[in-house]
Amino acid sequence: MKRRFFIRQTAGMVVLVSGIVAAVSYLRQFFPRRAGEKRKITLDDPQLYPVDTYTFLRDHNMFVYRDHEGVKAVSAVCTHLGCILEKSTDGFSCPCHGSYYNEKGEVLSGPAPRDLPWYKVGITADGRLVIDPGEIVDADDKYLIA
């Protein structure tokens, strides 16, 4: 009787632990990865970024876009499983699982569950860009260059 009880208890624990691991793995896809980066990021003078171009910042996994009016920043991390996006001619694409986003970061196709987050952009007293990944803004929001 003791051996049978031990085998049932062990099998039950294995099934329970497997179920918990499977549930956590499944639910994880619905929560964005942040990689712990919520600190403000100070960059160079906004004039150093080319006009009408998305500049990839490898150290911060984001794109900075500058046009004639201002500067804005978008995450370069796919909202599906956290792969680093590539800039395509009409938006962004995920090389891992095929998600596609338009220029505003809205999901067009693929397994990505959410649009890309856009970050608040400001400027320091000495004229350098500051990006705050902790503050999400609308895709049309940009820091206006005077």
C-alpha positions as CSV (number, residue, x, y, z in Angstrom):
1,M,0.0,0.0,0.0
2,K,2.8,2.4,0.7
3,R,4.4,2.0,-2.7
4,R,1.1,2.5,-4.5
5,F,0.4,5.7,-2.4
6,F,3.9,7.1,-3.2
7,I,3.5,6.5,-7.0
8,R,0.1,8.2,-7.0
9,Q,1.4,11.2,-5.1
10,T,4.5,11.5,-7.3
11,A,2.4,11.2,-10.5
12,G,-0.1,13.8,-9.2
13,M,2.7,16.2,-8.4
14,V,4.3,15.8,-11.8
15,V,0.9,16.4,-13.5
16,L,0.3,19.5,-11.3
17,V,3.7,21.0,-11.9
18,S,3.4,20.3,-15.7
19,G,0.0,22.0,-15.8
20,I,1.3,25.1,-13.9
21,V,4.3,25.4,-16.3
22,A,2.0,25.0,-19.4
23,A,-0.4,27.7,-18.0
24,V,2.3,30.2,-17.2
25,S,3.9,29.7,-20.7
26,Y,0.6,30.2,-22.4
27,L,-0.4,33.3,-20.4
28,R,3.0,34.9,-20.8
29,Q,2.2,35.8,-24.4
30,F,-0.4,38.3,-23.3
31,F,2.0,40.4,-21.2
32,P,4.6,42.7,-22.9
33,R,8.3,42.2,-22.2
34,R,9.9,45.4,-20.9
35,A,13.4,44.0,-20.2
36,G,13.5,46.3,-17.1
37,E,14.0,49.4,-19.1
38,K,11.9,52.2,-17.6
39,R,14.6,54.7,-17.0
40,K,14.8,57.9,-19.1
41,I,17.3,57.6,-22.0
42,T,19.3,60.7,-22.9
43,L,20.5,60.8,-26.5
44,D,22.3,63.3,-28.7
45,D,21.2,66.6,-30.3
46,P,18.0,66.0,-32.3
47,Q,19.6,67.7,-35.3
48,L,22.0,64.7,-35.6
49,Y,19.2,62.4,-36.7
50,P,18.4,62.3,-40.4
51,V,15.1,63.9,-41.5
52,D,12.3,61.5,-42.6
53,T,14.3,58.5,-41.4
54,Y,13.9,55.8,-38.6
55,T,17.2,55.5,-36.8
56,F,17.6,52.2,-34.9
57,L,19.1,52.5,-31.4
58,R,20.6,49.1,-30.8
59,D,21.4,49.7,-27.1
60,H,17.8,50.6,-26.3
61,N,15.9,48.5,-28.9
62,M,13.9,51.4,-30.3
63,F,13.6,53.5,-33.4
64,V,13.8,57.3,-33.3
65,Y,12.0,59.1,-36.1
66,R,12.6,62.7,-37.1
67,D,10.7,64.7,-39.6
68,H,10.7,68.5,-40.3
69,E,8.3,69.1,-37.4
70,G,9.8,67.0,-34.6
71,V,11.0,63.7,-33.1
72,K,9.2,60.6,-31.9
73,A,10.3,57.2,-30.6
74,V,8.8,53.7,-31.0
75,S,9.8,50.3,-29.5
76,A,11.6,47.9,-31.8
77,V,10.5,44.9,-29.8
78,C,7.8,42.7,-31.2
79,T,4.8,42.4,-28.9
80,H,4.5,38.7,-29.7
81,L,7.6,37.1,-28.2
82,G,10.1,40.0,-27.9
83,C,12.1,39.6,-31.1
84,I,13.8,42.7,-32.5
85,L,11.9,44.3,-35.4
86,E,13.3,45.3,-38.7
87,K,12.3,48.5,-40.6
88,S,10.6,47.7,-43.9
89,T,9.5,50.1,-46.6
90,D,6.0,50.5,-45.3
91,G,6.4,49.8,-41.5
92,F,8.1,47.2,-39.3
93,S,8.4,43.4,-39.6
94,C,9.3,40.7,-37.2
95,P,11.9,38.3,-38.6
96,C,11.1,35.6,-36.1
97,H,7.3,34.9,-36.5
98,G,6.2,37.2,-39.3
99,S,4.3,39.9,-37.6
100,Y,3.9,43.1,-39.6
101,Y,3.2,46.6,-38.3
102,N,2.4,49.8,-40.3
103,E,4.3,53.1,-39.9
104,K,2.1,53.9,-36.8
105,G,3.1,50.6,-35.2
106,E,-0.4,49.1,-35.6
107,V,-0.5,45.3,-36.1
108,L,-1.3,44.5,-39.8
109,S,-0.8,40.7,-39.6
110,G,0.9,37.9,-37.7
111,P,0.7,36.6,-34.2
112,A,1.5,39.9,-32.5
113,P,-1.3,40.7,-29.9
114,R,-0.8,44.4,-29.6
115,D,0.4,47.5,-31.4
116,L,3.9,48.9,-30.8
117,P,4.3,51.3,-27.9
118,W,5.4,54.9,-28.6
119,Y,7.5,56.6,-26.0
120,K,7.4,60.2,-24.8
121,V,10.2,62.3,-26.1
122,G,11.5,65.5,-24.5
123,I,14.6,67.6,-24.5
124,T,17.2,68.5,-21.8
125,A,18.3,72.0,-20.8
126,D,21.4,71.5,-23.0
127,G,19.4,70.5,-26.0
128,R,19.7,66.7,-26.0
129,L,16.8,64.3,-26.6
130,V,15.3,62.4,-23.7
131,I,13.1,59.4,-24.2
132,D,10.9,58.0,-21.4
133,P,10.1,54.3,-22.1
134,G,7.9,54.4,-18.9
135,E,5.4,56.8,-20.5
136,I,3.5,55.5,-23.5
137,V,2.0,58.1,-25.9
138,D,0.0,58.1,-29.0
139,A,1.7,57.4,-32.4
140,D,1.1,60.9,-33.6
141,D,2.6,62.5,-30.4
142,K,6.1,64.0,-31.1
143,Y,8.4,66.5,-29.6
144,L,8.2,69.6,-31.7
145,I,11.5,71.0,-32.8
146,A,11.5,74.8,-32.8
